[in-house]
Amino acid sequence: MLQASREPNFAFEALITDGASEFRVQHLDGDGTIMLQIVGEEDGRHPSPTELTVEPIPISQRRAEPRQGVGHLLSHSLVRSPQSTVPTTLSHAPAINGSNRTDYIPLTVAPIPYALRRPWLITRDLLQSRAHPDLARLRAIDDPESFMWRILPHAARTFTASITLLPADSARAMAVAYLYCRMLDTYEDLLPDPGEQEQALAAFAARFGGTDGIAPAPRIARARARDAREQTHVVLVNRCRLVDEVFGSLHPVVRRHTADLVGSMAAGMIWSSRAFRDQGGVLSDPAQLSRYCRTVIGLPFLFAVRLHLLRSGDLAVSDALQEDTLQAGEMVQLANVTRDIEKDLKRGIAYHPALARDLGKSADDPAVRARVRTVREDLLQRALRLAPAYERMMLALPFGRVSLARGSGVLMLAFTDRYYRSCAALVGRPSWPGPASALGIIMRSAAHVVSPALSTRAVRRITAAFLNATAPAG
């Protein structure tokens, strides 16, 4: 019997069954229609094909166990396997050679290890269009794990590869935590009324404090989204229950750290919402900008560090490591701030007081464009000076000889380096050499997983390049 797939994202194999008819199917991210081709002999006659269509067989936590039967194919009907609780629909072509056989083919689910799924997830995420997301598919996915991995690249941009590269349990925990952070960002971005925004942020964080499970997340109307990317973020918020299901499967200690992250980040965003409101849409000084950046990316970085230390023996985060981690997060978040200056001005906010009079204006105006360039250069310089904190953070973490977490950390820095090279060119400052393609950056990360020396050199090279770029333009 041969089991083959019509889609490339299935595991498939030829099975020599010696008369047995059991075979295994597994979609790499759990959703989509499974197409199988069954070829067998009947009464010694020449084999002929029959097609099965298996509508999505969910494989996430608590939905189907390895080798759990999910259905039997008869010549004209489907009989549910007694031990199966998974809703499954099968249809098939006419019986083989017109026979009315009543023997059955049991279908079973076999998981693919995350280590084998990882290359596919990274490759698929590189090919996803963030500008033209498949919203209908994202709204139709009911499998929690599948939804999480499908929507992550639309929420995390280049962070996705760094998350996916982590060890399996850390990757799941970071994906859940980052998606929760993206939901908080979405309330901040799409709810213009400060009171409504703060209420939603507080309600989202409060969901984790109850004893009767997690309450539903506050919903956002589709009409709030101004483009396709924001529509994806609305889908994420409104389908939060699927992420909650994955959250519920995490280790209790990890769930506690995740809840702490959400609570701290929501509190920080409520502070920034009030600061923008009270100061006419502008953060007034570098200290406020630093606090904002540390809330948005510094806290998730600190969560990742705690997660890694838990895997390494429940080590405590020292005060020095915490400060370096928050500064590293500030450096990375300034990339988002410098990239979105024009977009933020249009929605009436600015992260630099020099742009206070330009709120609501377009950078098509030459005077506005000149001020934006000056602010972008100033923020770029500020970010690059924080690079040594990232290096100290990496040196302080206990990585093994072979470490996916180390590769993930270097990968994050490499993507940040690529952006800041482009930002330097945008403001008319000299750039510095480095890989241009995401694929090239990811391919290099494999060496950083297995070689501590190479990863240390890469971090030091990028740090030196950042500091050299802060020298006065000559």
C-alpha positions as CSV (number, residue, x, y, z in Angstrom):
1,M,0.0,0.0,0.0
2,L,1.3,3.5,-0.8
3,Q,0.3,6.6,1.1
4,A,1.2,9.7,-0.7
5,S,0.4,13.4,-0.3
6,R,-1.0,15.9,-2.8
7,E,0.6,18.7,-0.8
8,P,4.3,19.2,0.1
9,N,3.6,20.0,3.7
10,F,2.8,16.5,4.7
11,A,5.0,13.7,6.0
12,F,4.5,10.7,3.8
13,E,6.1,7.3,3.3
14,A,5.6,4.1,1.4
15,L,4.4,1.4,3.8
16,I,4.9,-2.3,3.1
17,T,2.1,-3.6,5.1
18,D,2.1,-7.3,4.2
19,G,-1.6,-7.4,4.1
20,A,-2.2,-5.0,6.9
21,S,-3.9,-1.7,5.9
22,E,-2.9,0.6,8.7
23,F,-1.0,3.8,7.7
24,R,-0.3,7.2,9.3
25,V,-0.9,10.7,8.3
26,Q,0.3,14.0,9.7
27,H,0.0,17.6,8.4
28,L,3.0,19.7,9.5
29,D,0.8,22.3,11.2
30,G,-2.4,20.4,11.7
31,D,-4.8,22.2,9.4
32,G,-5.8,21.8,5.8
33,T,-7.4,19.0,3.9
34,I,-5.4,15.8,3.8
35,M,-5.4,14.0,0.4
36,L,-4.3,10.4,0.3
37,Q,-3.9,7.9,-2.5
38,I,-4.5,4.3,-1.6
39,V,-3.3,1.6,-4.0
40,G,-4.0,-2.0,-3.1
41,E,-4.9,-5.4,-4.6
42,E,-8.3,-6.9,-4.6
43,D,-8.7,-10.6,-5.2
44,G,-5.4,-10.7,-7.1
45,R,-6.5,-8.1,-9.6
46,H,-4.3,-5.2,-10.8
47,P,-4.1,-2.4,-8.2
48,S,-6.2,0.6,-8.8
49,P,-6.4,3.9,-6.9
50,T,-9.0,5.2,-4.5
51,E,-8.9,8.7,-3.2
52,L,-9.7,9.7,0.4
53,T,-10.3,13.2,1.5
54,V,-9.8,13.6,5.2
55,E,-11.1,16.9,6.4
56,P,-8.8,18.5,9.0
57,I,-7.7,16.1,11.7
58,P,-6.6,18.2,14.6
59,I,-3.4,17.0,16.3
60,S,-2.9,19.6,19.0
61,Q,-2.8,19.0,22.8
62,R,-5.8,17.1,24.1
63,R,-7.3,16.8,20.6
64,A,-5.7,13.6,19.4
65,E,-3.1,11.3,20.8
66,P,-0.3,9.6,18.8
67,R,-1.7,6.5,17.0
68,Q,-5.2,7.3,18.1
69,G,-7.7,6.0,15.5
70,V,-9.8,8.7,13.9
71,G,-12.0,6.8,11.4
72,H,-12.6,3.7,9.3
73,L,-13.2,3.8,5.5
74,L,-15.7,1.4,4.2
75,S,-16.6,1.0,0.5
76,H,-19.6,3.3,0.8
77,S,-19.5,4.8,4.3
78,L,-17.5,6.0,7.2
79,V,-17.6,4.3,10.6
80,R,-16.1,6.3,13.5
81,S,-13.5,4.5,15.5
82,P,-15.0,3.8,19.0
83,Q,-12.0,5.4,20.8
84,S,-12.0,8.5,18.6
85,T,-13.5,11.8,19.9
86,V,-12.2,13.8,17.0
87,P,-14.8,15.0,14.5
88,T,-13.6,13.8,11.1
89,T,-15.3,13.6,7.7
90,L,-14.1,11.4,5.0
91,S,-15.3,11.0,1.4
92,H,-14.1,8.7,-1.2
93,A,-14.3,7.7,-4.8
94,P,-16.3,4.6,-5.9
95,A,-15.1,1.4,-4.3
96,I,-12.0,-0.2,-5.8
97,N,-12.9,-1.9,-9.1
98,G,-16.6,-1.4,-8.3
99,S,-16.4,-3.9,-5.4
100,N,-18.7,-3.6,-2.4
101,R,-16.0,-4.6,0.1
102,T,-16.7,-4.0,3.7
103,D,-13.2,-4.3,5.2
104,Y,-11.9,-1.1,6.5
105,I,-8.7,1.0,6.7
106,P,-8.1,2.5,10.1
107,L,-6.6,6.0,10.1
108,T,-4.2,7.0,12.9
109,V,-2.4,10.2,13.8
110,A,1.4,10.2,14.2
111,P,3.1,13.3,15.4
112,I,6.1,14.8,13.7
113,P,8.8,15.9,16.1
114,Y,9.2,19.7,16.4
115,A,12.8,19.4,15.3
116,L,11.6,18.1,11.9
117,R,8.9,20.7,11.6
118,R,11.2,23.6,12.4
119,P,12.8,23.9,9.0
120,W,9.4,23.8,7.3
121,L,8.0,26.4,9.6
122,I,10.9,28.8,9.1
123,T,10.8,28.3,5.3
124,R,7.0,28.8,5.2
125,D,7.2,31.9,7.3
126,L,9.8,33.4,4.9
127,L,7.4,32.9,2.0
128,Q,4.3,34.3,3.7
129,S,3.0,37.6,2.5
130,R,2.4,39.9,5.4
131,A,1.0,42.6,3.1
132,H,-1.6,40.1,1.7
133,P,-2.5,37.6,4.4
134,D,-5.0,34.8,3.9
135,L,-7.5,36.1,6.3
136,A,-10.2,33.6,5.4
137,R,-7.8,30.8,6.3
138,L,-6.8,32.3,9.5
139,R,-10.4,32.8,10.5
140,A,-11.2,29.1,9.6
141,I,-8.4,27.3,11.5
142,D,-9.8,25.7,14.6
143,D,-6.7,23.8,15.8
144,P,-4.9,25.9,18.4
145,E,-1.3,24.9,17.6
146,S,-1.9,25.4,13.9
147,F,-3.4,28.8,14.4
148,M,-0.6,29.8,16.7
149,W,2.1,28.9,14.1
150,R,0.1,30.2,11.2
151,I,-0.5,33.7,12.6
152,L,2.9,34.2,14.4
153,P,4.8,35.5,11.3
154,H,2.0,38.1,10.8
155,A,2.4,39.2,14.4
156,A,6.1,38.9,15.0
157,R,7.8,40.0,11.7
158,T,11.4,38.9,11.8
159,F,11.1,37.8,15.4
160,T,9.3,34.7,14.1
161,A,12.5,32.9,13.0
162,S,14.2,33.6,16.3
163,I,11.2,32.1,18.2
164,T,10.9,29.1,15.9
165,L,14.6,28.3,16.2
166,L,14.3,27.8,20.0
167,P,14.0,24.3,21.5
168,A,10.4,23.0,21.2
169,D,9.1,23.8,24.7
170,S,10.7,27.2,24.7
171,A,9.4,27.9,21.2
172,R,5.8,27.2,22.2
173,A,6.1,29.3,25.3
174,M,7.7,32.2,23.5
175,A,5.1,32.0,20.7
176,V,2.2,32.2,23.2
177,A,3.9,35.1,25.1
178,Y,4.7,37.0,22.0
179,L,1.2,36.7,20.6
180,Y,-0.3,37.9,23.9
181,C,2.1,40.9,23.6
182,R,1.0,41.5,20.1
183,M,-2.6,41.6,21.3
184,L,-1.8,44.3,23.8
185,D,-0.1,46.2,21.0
186,T,-3.2,45.9,19.0
187,Y,-5.4,47.4,21.7
188,E,-2.9,50.3,21.8
189,D,-2.8,50.7,18.1
190,L,-6.4,50.3,17.1
191,L,-8.4,51.8,20.0
192,P,-7.8,55.6,19.7
193,D,-9.9,56.6,22.7
194,P,-7.5,56.5,25.7
195,G,-10.3,55.4,28.1
196,E,-11.3,52.5,25.9
197,Q,-7.7,51.5,25.3
198,E,-6.8,51.5,29.0
199,Q,-9.9,49.5,29.8
200,A,-9.1,46.9,27.2
201,L,-5.5,46.6,28.4
202,A,-6.5,46.2,32.0
203,A,-9.2,43.6,31.1
204,F,-6.8,41.5,29.1
205,A,-4.3,41.4,31.9
206,A,-6.9,40.6,34.5
207,R,-8.0,37.5,32.5
208,F,-5.1,35.6,34.1
209,G,-6.0,36.4,37.7
210,G,-9.1,34.2,38.1
211,T,-9.5,30.8,39.5
212,D,-12.1,29.6,36.9
213,G,-10.0,29.6,33.8
214,I,-9.2,32.4,31.5
215,A,-11.9,34.9,30.6
216,P,-12.5,35.8,26.9
217,A,-10.3,38.6,25.6
218,P,-12.0,42.0,24.8
219,R,-12.9,41.9,21.1
220,I,-12.0,44.5,18.5
221,A,-14.4,45.4,15.6
222,R,-13.0,44.5,12.1
223,A,-13.8,48.1,11.0
224,R,-11.0,49.4,13.3
225,A,-8.4,47.9,11.0
226,R,-7.0,50.3,8.4
227,D,-5.0,47.8,6.3
228,A,-4.5,44.0,5.8
229,R,-1.8,43.7,8.5
230,E,-4.1,45.3,11.0
231,Q,-6.9,43.0,9.9
232,T,-4.6,40.1,10.8
233,H,-4.0,41.5,14.2
234,V,-7.8,41.9,14.8
235,V,-8.2,38.2,13.8
236,L,-5.5,37.3,16.4
237,V,-7.3,39.3,19.2
238,N,-10.7,37.9,18.3
239,R,-9.5,34.3,18.2
240,C,-7.5,34.6,21.4
241,R,-9.2,31.5,22.8
242,L,-7.0,29.4,20.5
243,V,-3.8,30.9,21.9
244,D,-5.3,30.4,25.4
245,E,-5.7,26.7,24.7
246,V,-2.0,26.4,24.0
247,F,-1.2,28.5,27.1
248,G,-3.2,26.1,29.2
249,S,-0.9,23.2,28.1
250,L,2.3,25.0,29.2
251,H,4.2,24.1,32.4
252,P,2.6,25.9,35.5
253,V,5.8,27.9,36.2
254,V,5.9,29.1,32.6
255,R,2.2,30.0,32.7
256,R,3.0,32.1,35.8
257,H,5.9,33.9,34.1
258,T,3.7,34.5,31.1
259,A,0.9,36.0,33.2
260,D,3.5,38.2,34.9
261,L,4.7,39.4,31.6
262,V,1.2,40.3,30.3
263,G,0.4,42.1,33.6
264,S,3.7,44.1,33.5
265,M,3.4,45.0,29.9
266,A,-0.3,46.0,30.2
267,A,0.6,48.3,33.1
268,G,3.4,49.8,31.1
269,M,1.1,50.4,28.1
270,I,-1.5,52.0,30.4
271,W,1.2,54.4,31.6
272,S,2.3,55.3,28.1
273,S,-1.4,55.8,27.0
274,R,-1.8,58.3,29.8
275,A,1.5,60.0,29.0
276,F,0.5,60.4,25.3
277,R,-2.9,61.7,26.4
278,D,-1.6,64.2,29.0
279,Q,1.3,65.4,26.8
280,G,-0.6,66.0,23.6
281,G,0.4,62.8,21.8
282,V,4.2,63.1,22.5
283,L,6.7,61.4,24.8
284,S,8.5,64.4,26.3
285,D,12.0,63.1,27.0
286,P,14.5,60.2,26.6
287,A,13.5,58.7,29.9
288,Q,9.9,58.3,28.8
289,L,11.0,56.8,25.5
290,S,13.3,54.4,27.4
291,R,10.5,53.3,29.7
292,Y,8.2,52.7,26.7
293,C,10.7,50.7,24.8
294,R,11.6,48.6,27.8
295,T,7.9,47.8,28.3
296,V,7.2,46.8,24.7
297,I,10.3,44.7,23.9
298,G,12.5,44.8,27.0
299,L,9.9,42.8,29.1
300,P,9.5,40.1,26.4
301,F,13.3,39.8,26.3
302,L,13.4,39.4,30.1
303,F,10.8,36.7,29.8
304,A,12.9,34.9,27.2
305,V,15.9,35.1,29.5
306,R,13.9,33.7,32.4
307,L,12.7,30.9,30.2
308,H,16.2,30.0,29.2
309,L,17.4,30.1,32.8
310,L,14.5,27.8,33.9
311,R,15.8,25.2,31.3
312,S,19.3,25.6,32.7
313,G,18.4,24.8,36.3
314,D,16.1,27.5,37.6
315,L,18.8,30.1,37.9
316,A,17.9,33.6,39.1
317,V,18.2,36.7,36.9
318,S,20.9,39.0,38.4
319,D,20.3,42.7,38.6
320,A,23.1,43.3,36.1
321,L,21.6,40.7,33.6
322,Q,18.2,42.3,34.0
323,E,19.4,45.7,33.2
324,D,21.4,44.5,30.2
325,T,18.4,42.6,28.9
326,L,16.1,45.6,29.2
327,Q,18.7,47.8,27.4
328,A,19.0,45.1,24.7
329,G,15.2,45.2,24.3
330,E,15.2,49.0,24.1
331,M,17.8,48.8,21.3
332,V,15.6,46.4,19.3
333,Q,12.4,48.4,19.9
334,L,14.0,51.6,18.7
335,A,14.2,49.8,15.3
336,N,10.4,49.7,15.3
337,V,10.1,53.3,16.5
338,T,12.5,54.6,13.7
339,R,10.8,52.6,11.0
340,D,7.3,53.7,11.8
341,I,7.8,57.5,12.5
342,E,5.7,58.6,9.5
343,K,2.9,56.1,10.2
344,D,2.8,57.1,13.8
345,L,2.6,60.9,12.9
346,K,-0.4,60.2,10.8
347,R,-2.2,58.5,13.7
348,G,-1.3,61.5,16.0
349,I,1.6,60.3,18.1
350,A,5.3,60.9,18.2
351,Y,8.1,59.4,20.3
352,H,10.3,62.5,20.1
353,P,9.3,66.0,21.3
354,A,10.9,67.6,18.1
355,L,7.9,66.2,16.2
356,A,5.2,67.6,18.5
357,R,4.0,70.2,15.9
358,D,3.9,67.6,13.1
359,L,1.2,65.3,14.6
360,G,-1.3,64.4,12.0
361,K,0.8,65.6,9.2
362,S,2.3,63.8,6.2
363,A,6.0,63.5,5.6
364,D,5.3,64.6,2.0
365,D,5.8,68.1,3.3
366,P,9.5,69.0,2.9
367,A,9.7,70.7,6.3
368,V,8.2,67.7,8.0
369,R,10.4,65.3,6.1
370,A,13.5,67.2,7.2
371,R,12.5,67.0,10.8
372,V,11.7,63.3,10.5
373,R,15.1,62.6,9.1
374,T,16.8,64.5,12.0
375,V,14.8,62.6,14.6
376,R,15.4,59.3,12.9
377,E,19.1,59.9,12.9
378,D,19.0,60.9,16.5
379,L,17.1,57.7,17.5
380,L,19.4,55.6,15.4
381,Q,22.4,56.9,17.2
382,R,20.8,56.2,20.5
383,A,20.0,52.6,19.6
384,L,23.4,51.8,18.3
385,R,25.0,53.0,21.5
386,L,23.0,50.3,23.4
387,A,24.7,47.5,21.5
388,P,27.2,46.6,24.2
389,A,24.2,45.6,26.5
390,Y,23.2,43.0,24.0
391,E,26.7,41.5,23.9
392,R,26.9,41.4,27.7
393,M,23.5,39.7,27.9
394,M,24.6,37.0,25.5
395,L,27.9,36.5,27.3
396,A,26.1,36.2,30.7
397,L,23.7,33.4,29.6
398,P,24.6,29.8,30.2
399,F,24.6,28.2,26.7
400,G,25.7,24.7,26.0
401,R,28.2,23.6,23.5
402,V,25.4,23.2,21.0
403,S,22.6,25.6,21.7
404,L,19.5,26.5,19.7
405,A,18.9,29.4,22.2
406,R,22.3,30.9,21.4
407,G,21.6,30.6,17.7
408,S,18.2,32.3,18.3
409,G,19.9,35.2,20.2
410,V,22.5,35.8,17.5
411,L,19.7,35.6,14.8
412,M,17.7,38.3,16.5
413,L,20.8,40.6,16.6
414,A,21.6,39.8,13.0
415,F,18.1,40.9,11.8
416,T,18.4,44.0,14.0
417,D,21.7,44.7,12.3
418,R,20.2,44.4,8.9
419,Y,17.5,46.9,9.7
420,Y,19.9,49.5,11.2
421,R,22.2,49.2,8.1
422,S,19.2,50.2,6.0
423,C,18.3,52.9,8.5
424,A,21.8,54.4,8.4
425,A,21.5,54.6,4.6
426,L,18.1,56.2,4.8
427,V,19.4,59.1,6.9
428,G,22.4,59.6,4.7
429,R,25.0,58.0,7.0
430,P,27.6,55.4,5.9
431,S,26.3,51.8,6.3
432,W,28.4,48.8,7.0
433,P,28.7,45.3,5.4
434,G,26.4,42.4,6.3
435,P,24.1,39.8,4.8
436,A,21.1,41.4,3.0
437,S,18.7,38.5,2.7
438,A,16.6,36.9,5.4
439,L,17.5,33.5,4.1
440,G,21.2,34.3,4.3
441,I,20.9,35.5,7.8
442,I,19.0,32.3,8.9
443,M,21.5,30.0,7.1
444,R,24.3,31.6,9.1
445,S,22.5,31.0,12.3
446,A,23.1,27.2,12.0
447,A,26.8,27.8,12.6
448,H,26.0,29.9,15.7
449,V,24.0,26.9,17.1
450,V,27.0,24.6,17.0
451,S,29.9,27.0,17.5
452,P,30.2,29.2,20.6
453,A,33.3,30.8,19.1
454,L,31.6,31.8,15.8
455,S,28.6,33.2,17.7
456,T,30.8,35.3,20.0
457,R,32.7,36.7,17.0
458,A,29.4,37.5,15.2
459,V,28.0,39.4,18.3
460,R,31.3,41.3,18.7
461,R,31.5,42.2,15.1
462,I,28.0,43.6,15.0
463,T,28.6,45.5,18.3
464,A,31.7,47.0,16.9
465,A,30.0,48.0,13.7
466,F,27.2,49.7,15.7
467,L,29.6,51.7,17.9
468,N,31.7,52.7,14.9
469,A,28.6,54.0,13.2
470,T,28.0,56.4,16.1
471,A,31.2,58.3,15.3
472,P,30.5,61.8,14.0
473,A,29.9,61.9,10.2
474,G,33.0,63.3,8.5
